[in-house]
Structures are given as structure tokens and as C-alpha cells.
Amino acid sequence: MQVKAFFFIFLLSSLFMESLLEADFSYRVENSNFSIEANEPYNYNRLRLRLDYTNEGYFATFIGDGVNYYGDDFVNSAYFALLKEQSADTPISTQSDYRAYNGGEAYAKVYRAYGGYEDESNRIVFGLQNITMGVGRIWTPTNLFNPRNTYAIEPDEIFGVLALSYTRYLSSTSQLTVVASQKADDSYKYALRYKAYLDIADFAINLVASDKTKMLGYELEGNLAQSGVELRSEGAYIKSRLKKSLYEEKDIGYFQGILGADYAFVNGLTLSAEGLYSSKSFSYGEILLNYNSEILPNLVTENFYAALSGVYSFNIYLDGSLVYIDGFHGDESRFISPSLTYTMNDYNSFMLGALLQKDTDRYYLKWTLSF
């Protein structure tokens, strides 16, 4: 696996090495450090290198991370053992083994590595990439490739998929995208997406199919007259083969959808509201049993959730945000995430935040240094 991963990275690099002197080449180094207070306090550090290449219509991006966890109680906890089992659902290994040292563990990973070509009518991308679907801010039920994890410290920190994606711009107001990705078990997942930009709203139809899952979904996003309110909705009918026990699987079909609205006030406050409905809910036991399922983010414990989020700019240096989610079944289904971000300059920023949920409260301080 490691030899295949090396060959994959080498192949992408060779696409642009010959014309490097004629191309636009940029790099960025970023170090994010979290000090986290929880049941088992620990420190999380991520050193990220990003390389970008463009030459006329050709482009390539490589993002690599060095990740370190420090905290003796944390690295010996059951939660960390479960965390170590998570990896990208790809046929090649995208990360090294964890290396233990006194009080911590570290590893390296390829976060993104892709290249492609784009002109006025076409865009083609191959490699470890992000496949974007959905219009949700909190939940994206139609995105079975790279769904957000709202409950994480970094919601956008998601595994990439090894895929070939092609978009054909049919006109200035419509486009068609096809995707083929390969999973860790060497099976394939396919997607077909048609999007149109209409006068009253943006509209998309999404189709996803794999050996275990079929999905038909829609997206709608537009402004409410001249009110300044942006309305959005997406929904998906999902049919997937899930484990009912260690020895039994069964096809389960259900609908999941969101309805949301955003409004930006002139004083710097932006509010977003979003509701999630799922025709089927799952027990914690069923979710753990299907922990490796490709629809894990769609396995929810309640039939309905409501979320409210807000972002406020106090000044050019200080921003605050709050996310509140409630499933209306006690403290276990309630989640609150406040944060304050202070941007010192173009290279340094500090964030103080919390992830509050019954018996799993976490508080953190994040320092990001980039150049």
C-alpha cells in the first residue's frame, strides 16, 4: 500500500515538473496548535504544507500534514483508540502508521493531492480531492463523499476521496458533473450531478451509486424576493445495506432533508437557521455497528434537529460565532459551540472556543501561524 501511495504522489508531481519554470508556483506553510481541556486534556498540533501549481489551464495541488497528539491520558483512552481507526476510504494508504513516544503519538498524512485541467467548457480533476455536494451549513444529506462534521473542532477537516471528476459547462447557466471514485475495498462509487442557475433559484439533482448505497437527491438555493433572506433546501432518498448484527445485513431506505435560511444584518451580524428531518432514526448501537458505513454522517439518533448559528464581527480583529443544535430529547441531543477569533495579522490568529455536549464538554485554545 505504501508503495502504491508513493507512486500515486510521484505521478501527480510529474505532471507539472517539466514546465515548472514557466508556471505559477506557490506554497504555504501553516501550523495549528490546539490546547484542549476535556476529560483527558491533550495538545493537538498540525503542521501543514500546501503546494499549488498553475500553468494556463493546468493545475495541481498537494497538501501534506504532520500531526501530533500529546497527553498521556488521552493517547491511552478509548476515544483515541477509536480515532486511530479512522482513515480515508481510499484504495491506497494516505497516512503513515502512528508513532508513539513518551506521552504522545504522531503521524504524517497526505490530505489532498490532485491535478487537472480547466477551460471555458470543461474541468477535469484526478486525485485525492474534495467532492462538493449540498447547500447545507450544518448538515448536507446529499453529500456521501465529503460530508461536514459539525461536531468536530475543525468541521471542514474531512478525508479526501480518490476520484476522477469531470464537469461540462453546458452553458453559462448549467453544468453537468460526473464522478467515479475508488474505495478502500477496491469497489467504486459513482455520482451524476446536474446544476442549473435559474432566475428564481439555483437548482441541482444529484445521483450517487455504489455497491451498497443508492441515493437520489435535490438542491435548491435562492433569495426571498428583495428581502435579503437566502433560502436553501436539500433532500435525499437513501437506500443502503447496513449491518443489523455482526452477521446480518439489510437494505434500509429512508428520506433525509434540510430547510435553512440566512440573513446578513448591516451591523456585521449574520444569522443562519437550519432544520434537519430524517424519516428514520438509529440507536447508538446501530451507529457503532455501522461505524465504517459510507453513510455514517446520515445515521442520526433523532428524527428532527434544529440549528441556529451566528457570526458577528466586533471589529477587523475580533470575530465571534455560536452554533446551537437541539434534537429535543434531553441534554444528550443538545450541542453548543461558541468561539472567539482574534486575528493579530496576516500570519497569526487565535481562537478560544468550546464544544458543549452532555458529559463530553471540551474547551480549546487554537493558535494558527502561517507564512
C-alpha positions in Angstrom: 0.0 0.0 0.0 2.8 2.4 0.9 4.5 1.7 -2.5 1.2 2.5 -4.3 0.8 5.7 -2.4 4.3 6.8 -3.2 3.7 6.0 -6.9 0.5 8.0 -6.9 2.1 11.1 -5.4 5.1 10.8 -7.8 2.7 10.5 -10.8 0.9 13.7 -9.8 4.1 15.6 -9.2 5.5 14.6 -12.6 2.5 16.2 -14.4 3.9 19.6 -13.8 7.6 19.3 -13.1 8.6 19.6 -16.7 7.0 23.0 -17.1 7.7 24.3 -13.6 9.8 27.2 -14.7 7.1 28.6 -16.9 4.2 28.1 -14.4 2.9 29.9 -11.4 4.0 28.1 -8.3 3.1 29.0 -4.7 3.4 27.4 -1.3 2.0 28.0 2.1 3.1 26.6 5.5 0.6 26.6 8.3 0.9 25.4 11.9 -2.2 25.0 14.0 -1.8 24.2 17.7 -4.8 23.3 20.0 -4.6 23.1 23.8 -7.8 21.1 24.7 -9.3 20.8 28.2 -11.5 17.8 28.4 -11.9 14.6 30.5 -8.4 13.7 29.2 -6.6 17.0 28.4 -4.2 17.0 25.5 -2.4 19.1 22.9 -3.0 18.7 19.2 -0.6 20.1 16.6 -0.9 20.1 12.8 1.9 21.3 10.6 0.5 21.7 7.0 2.4 22.3 3.8 0.4 23.3 0.7 1.9 23.5 -2.8 -0.1 25.0 -5.7 0.8 24.9 -9.4 -1.0 26.6 -12.4 0.1 26.8 -16.0 -2.5 28.2 -18.5 -5.4 25.7 -17.9 -3.4 23.1 -16.0 -3.3 23.0 -12.2 -2.2 20.8 -9.3 -2.4 20.9 -5.6 -0.6 19.0 -2.8 -1.4 19.3 0.9 0.5 17.3 3.4 0.2 17.2 7.2 2.3 16.2 10.2 0.0 15.5 13.1 0.9 15.2 16.8 -1.1 14.4 19.8 0.4 14.9 23.3 -1.2 13.9 26.5 -0.6 10.6 28.2 -4.2 10.0 29.5 -5.7 11.0 26.1 -3.5 8.7 23.9 -4.3 5.8 26.2 -8.1 6.5 26.1 -10.8 4.5 24.3 -11.7 7.6 22.3 -8.2 7.9 20.9 -8.2 4.2 20.1 -11.3 4.8 18.0 -9.8 7.9 16.5 -6.8 5.9 15.2 -9.2 3.6 13.4 -10.4 6.4 11.2 -8.8 6.8 7.7 -9.6 7.8 4.2 -11.8 5.4 2.3 -9.3 5.0 -0.5 -7.5 2.0 -2.1 -4.1 3.5 -1.3 -2.8 4.4 2.2 -2.8 8.2 2.6 -1.2 8.3 6.0 1.7 6.7 7.9 1.4 4.5 11.0 1.1 6.2 14.3 4.5 6.6 16.1 4.3 6.5 19.9 6.7 8.4 22.1 6.7 9.3 25.8 3.3 10.9 26.4 2.1 11.2 22.8 1.7 9.9 19.3 2.4 11.4 15.8 1.8 10.5 12.2 2.0 12.1 8.7 -0.7 12.1 6.0 -1.5 13.3 2.5 -4.6 15.5 2.9 -5.1 16.4 -0.7 -3.1 15.5 -3.9 -4.8 16.2 -7.2 -4.2 17.7 -10.7 -6.3 18.6 -13.7 -7.2 20.9 -16.5 -9.9 23.6 -16.9 -11.1 25.8 -19.8 -14.3 27.6 -20.6 -16.3 24.4 -21.3 -14.5 21.7 -19.3 -13.0 20.9 -15.9 -11.3 17.5 -15.2 -9.7 16.6 -11.9 -7.9 13.4 -10.8 -6.5 12.5 -7.4 -7.2 12.8 -3.7 -9.8 15.5 -3.7 -13.0 17.0 -2.2 -16.3 16.3 -4.0 -18.7 19.1 -3.2 -22.5 18.5 -2.9 -25.3 20.1 -0.9 -26.2 23.6 0.2 -26.5 22.9 4.0 -24.4 24.9 6.5 -24.8 22.3 9.3 -25.9 19.1 7.5 -25.5 18.0 3.9 -27.6 14.8 3.5 -26.8 14.6 -0.3 -23.1 14.6 0.2 -22.0 11.0 0.5 -18.4 11.8 -0.5 -17.1 14.6 1.8 -19.7 15.4 4.4 -19.0 18.1 7.1 -18.6 17.1 10.7 -20.3 20.0 12.6 -19.5 18.4 16.0 -15.7 18.5 15.4 -13.3 21.2 16.4 -12.5 21.7 12.7 -15.7 20.9 10.8 -14.1 21.2 7.4 -11.2 18.8 8.2 -12.5 15.9 6.2 -10.9 12.9 4.4 -10.5 13.2 0.7 -11.6 10.6 -1.9 -9.5 9.2 -4.7 -11.6 10.2 -7.7 -11.8 11.3 -11.3 -14.3 14.1 -11.7 -15.4 15.8 -14.9 -17.6 18.9 -15.3 -19.0 20.0 -18.6 -20.3 23.6 -18.6 -23.3 23.2 -20.9 -24.0 26.9 -20.9 -23.4 30.0 -18.7 -26.3 28.8 -16.5 -26.0 25.0 -16.4 -23.4 22.3 -15.9 -23.1 18.5 -15.7 -20.7 16.7 -13.4 -19.8 13.0 -13.3 -17.6 11.4 -10.6 -16.0 8.0 -10.3 -14.2 7.2 -7.0 -12.5 4.1 -5.8 -13.0 2.9 -2.2 -10.7 1.0 0.2 -12.2 -2.3 -0.7 -11.5 -1.6 -4.4 -15.2 -1.1 -5.2 -16.4 2.1 -6.9 -18.7 4.9 -6.1 -20.3 7.0 -8.9 -22.1 10.3 -9.0 -24.0 12.3 -11.6 -24.9 15.9 -10.9 -26.8 18.4 -13.0 -26.9 22.1 -11.8 -28.8 25.0 -13.3 -28.7 28.7 -12.3 -32.3 29.9 -12.8 -33.8 33.3 -12.4 -35.5 32.5 -9.1 -33.1 29.9 -7.6 -30.1 27.6 -8.2 -31.3 24.0 -8.7 -29.4 20.7 -8.7 -30.2 17.0 -9.0 -27.7 14.5 -7.5 -27.4 10.8 -8.1 -24.9 8.6 -6.2 -24.4 4.8 -6.5 -22.1 2.2 -5.1 -22.2 -1.5 -4.4 -24.1 -0.9 -1.1 -25.7 2.5 -1.5 -28.1 4.3 -3.8 -29.1 8.0 -3.4 -31.3 10.4 -5.3 -31.2 14.0 -4.1 -32.0 17.6 -4.9 -30.7 21.1 -4.0 -32.5 24.4 -4.1 -31.0 27.8 -3.1 -32.3 31.3 -3.8 -33.2 34.7 -2.4 -36.6 35.5 -1.0 -37.8 38.4 -3.2 -35.9 41.6 -2.3 -35.8 40.8 1.5 -32.1 39.8 1.6 -33.1 36.4 3.1 -31.4 33.5 1.4 -33.4 30.2 1.5 -32.0 26.8 0.8 -33.1 23.2 0.9 -31.7 19.8 0.0 -33.1 16.3 0.4 -32.1 12.8 -0.4 -33.7 9.4 -0.6 -31.0 7.0 0.6 -31.1 3.2 0.3 -28.1 1.5 1.9 -27.1 -2.0 3.1 -26.4 -1.7 6.8 -25.5 -4.2 9.5 -28.3 -5.4 11.7 -25.9 -7.6 13.7 -22.3 -8.8 13.3 -23.6 -11.5 10.9 -26.6 -9.9 9.2 -27.0 -7.0 6.7 -30.2 -5.5 5.5 -31.2 -2.8 2.9 -32.6 0.2 4.7 -34.3 3.0 2.8 -35.3 6.4 4.2 -35.6 10.2 3.4 -33.5 12.9 4.9 -33.7 16.6 4.1 -32.9 20.1 5.4 -34.5 23.5 5.2 -32.5 26.6 6.0 -32.3 30.4 5.8 -29.5 33.0 6.1 -29.7 36.7 6.7 -26.8 39.3 7.0 -27.6 42.4 9.1 -25.9 45.7 8.3 -24.2 45.8 11.7 -22.0 42.8 10.9 -24.2 40.0 12.3 -25.0 37.0 10.1 -27.7 34.5 11.3 -28.4 31.1 9.9 -31.2 28.7 10.8 -31.4 25.1 9.6 -33.7 22.2 10.3 -33.0 18.5 9.6 -35.7 15.9 9.1 -35.0 12.2 8.9 -37.7 9.6 8.4 -35.6 7.1 10.2 -33.5 7.4 13.4 -30.8 5.0 14.6 -29.7 3.8 18.1 -26.2 4.3 19.3 -25.7 0.6 19.0 -26.7 0.6 15.3 -24.4 3.5 14.6 -21.4 1.8 16.3 -22.2 -1.4 14.4 -22.1 0.6 11.1 -19.1 2.8 12.1 -17.4 2.1 8.7 -20.5 2.7 6.6 -20.2 5.3 3.8 -23.4 6.9 5.1 -22.3 7.2 8.7 -22.9 11.0 8.9 -26.5 10.3 7.8 -27.1 7.9 10.7 -28.8 10.2 13.2 -30.3 9.4 16.6 -33.3 11.7 16.3 -36.0 12.3 13.6 -35.7 16.1 13.8 -33.0 18.6 14.7 -33.0 22.4 14.6 -29.9 24.5 14.5 -29.1 28.2 14.8 -25.8 29.7 14.1 -24.5 33.3 14.2 -21.3 35.1 13.3 -20.6 38.7 14.4 -17.6 40.9 13.6 -16.8 43.2 16.5 -14.1 44.9 14.5 -11.4 44.0 11.9 -9.5 41.9 14.5 -12.2 40.2 16.6 -15.0 37.8 15.4 -17.4 35.7 17.4 -19.5 32.8 16.4 -22.1 30.5 18.0 -23.7 27.2 16.9 -26.6 25.7 18.7 -28.1 22.4 17.8 -31.0 20.6 19.5 -32.7 17.3 18.9 -35.3 18.0 21.6 -34.7 14.8 23.6 -32.8 16.0 26.6 -29.2 17.1 27.1 -27.8 14.2 25.1 -29.2 15.7 21.9 -28.1 19.3 22.6 -24.9 20.7 21.2 -23.5 24.2 21.7 -20.3 25.6 20.2 -19.2 29.2 20.9 -15.9 30.7 19.7 -14.0 34.0 19.6 -11.3 34.6 16.9 -8.6 37.3 17.2 -6.7 37.9 14.0 -3.4 39.6 15.0 -2.1 40.0 11.5 -1.8 38.1 8.2 0.3 35.4 9.9 -1.1 34.9 13.4 -4.6 34.2 14.7 -6.0 32.9 18.0 -9.3 31.1 18.6 -10.9 30.4 22.0 -13.8 28.0 21.9 -15.9 25.2 23.4 -17.8 22.1 22.2 -20.5 21.5 24.8 -22.5 18.3 25.0 -23.6 16.3 28.0 -20.6 14.5 29.7 -18.3 15.4 26.7 -17.6 19.1 27.1 -14.3 20.3 25.5 -12.7 23.7 25.7 -9.8 24.7 23.4 -7.4 27.4 22.6 -6.1 27.4 19.0 -3.1 29.3 17.6 -2.5 29.4 13.9 0.8 30.5 12.4 1.2 30.7 8.6 3.6 32.1 6.1 
